[in-house]
């Protein structure tokens, strides 16, 4: 599974950027045109996994049911304080996905805190909390290699 991840604290516009990139309101399957010239079938999910109280195993099963090749989703950098074990920090979610063989194709950090996640195609979008959403979405789209 190819994973494209947005990471950011509250009010960094993660939801708005995902909606702008995918056109989905909550959860949906979308075809996204890649710069390589072919569309790829994506499962797009709005709402950080911790905020929606979605464990890693639940998320993996949800994505598998979508029968897609790639996924676009978001994470909070820190664990959900009310339940640190089930809804951990971004680094723990990403490590768990890697253990399951997922390929982290791109990570866009909105704001300052990436939660310690490292990836080859990681870019920090420091101005995301205050910049117009369409500009941030344009920059993330270019980073991810989407048209």
N, C-alpha and C positions, 0 to 999 in steps of 0.2 A: 504494500500500500504506500502510495506517495502522500506525504503529509505536508501541508502548508499551514503554518501556525502564526497567529497574532498573539502577542503577549503584552499585557499592560495592566496597570492598576485601574481602579474605578475611574470613570470620567476621562478615559483616554480615547474614547470613541471606537472601541473595538467592534461593537455591534454595528455602528453606522458604516464602518469601513467594510465589514463582511457583507452587509446588505448592498452596498455600492458595488462591490466586486462581483457578487453572485446574483443579485436581484431576488434573493429569497428573503422571506419574512422571518421564518423561524428555523425550519429544517426542510431541505429539499435537495433533489437531484438536479444538477445543471450540467450542460455541456459548456466548457470554457475553451476558447481558442488559444492554443499555445503559439509562441513565436516560431516553433519548429514546423508550423504549417498544418498541424492536425488538431482536431478538438479532442479533449479528454473529458471523460464522464466524472464529475465531482459530486461528492456529498458535502453540501455546505450546511453548517450548523451555527446558528447565532446563539450567543450567550456563553460566557466562560464556563468550562466544565465544572469548576468549583461552585460557581454561583447557581448553577442549575442542579447541583447535588448529583453529579454523574461520576461514578467511579470509573477507573480505567477499564476494568472488565466490562462494565455496562456500555461504555463508549465503543470499545472494540466490537462487541456484539452488534450494536446499533449500526456501525459502519459496515460490517459484514453483510447485514440484511439489505443494505442499499445496493449491493452488487456493483459498486463503482470501483474505479481504478485509483482515485485520489480523494482526499478530504481537505476541506478548509474549515478551521475551527479556531477558537481562542482559549487562552488560559490566563489566569491571574499569576503574577510572579510568586506570590506567597500562598501558603496553605490556608484553607478555610479554618479560622480559629476555633470554631465550634466543633470541628471534627477533623483533626490533623491527619488521622490514619486513612480515612476513606477519600478525603479531598485534599491531597497533598499539594506541595508547591509545583511550579511548572517543570523544574528540573526532574522531579520524580516521575511526573507523567511522561515526559519525553524519554527518560531512561527506560520506562516500562514499554513504551511503543517500540523503541529500538530493540529491546530484548525479544519482542514479538516479530522482528524482521521488517518493521516499517522503515521506509526511507524518508528522512527529514529533508525535503527538497527546498524549503525556504522558511525562515523565521523573521517576522517583522515585529520589532519591539516598538510599541507605541508609547512614547514618553521616555523615561529614564531607566526604568527597572526591568531588566530582562530575566530576573530570577536566577541568574547564573547559567542559563542555557547557552550552549555553544553549538554552532553549526556552520558549515562552509558558506552557506548563503544566508547569513544573518546580517540584518541591517537595522540600525536604530533610527527611528523617526522621532526625533526629539520634539519637533514642533507639532506633532499630531494632536495633542490636547487643545491647541489653540488655532491651528491652521484649518482652512476650509476642508471639509471631509473629502470633497472631490479631488483636491490636490493630493491629499494623503493617499487616497485610493489609486490615483494615477501613479504615484511613486511606488506603491506596493505592487501594483500590476506590473510595472517595468521590472522591479526587483525579482518577481516570481517568473518573469518571462512569458507573460500573458499578453494577448492583444486587447 
